[in-house]
């Protein structure tokens, strides 16, 4: 008998909460993963030092986001590629409504990642940065199956530079 793998859970708290950006990255609509509003207590999002993206940190208040469920292996592959080596996938405790606790995974920045320790606003990001971020995400995802040895860091820098021009 083959053991059944439980459904995968991912907590998204930043740009991946945006349905357009999520679809560009995952290749599928956000609604397919039955998103549920969730909060990660004792965490905060801070602005990354080098980009207008949020970083999840311990302490502070509560981070709002979405709990996504039943994530298949191809979607995981695409999201992990997009989030790249700057993040590590680690558990996070979530509150769903008032009385439901759950564990999911979230992308946490690696300890060496520089942070400005100022708040990040989803609405402000959508208003100011989303159009450029969406173009950049679509272009970067074209590298998903790039040959080994492709300098993805440089590719991302080039894409960001073009998007900002």
Helices and strands as residue ranges (DSSP letters): E 9-12, G 15-17, H 19-26, G 30-33, E 36-48, E 54-69, H 73-83, G 84-86, E 87-96, E 100-109, E 115-119, H 122-128, H 130-141, H 152-164
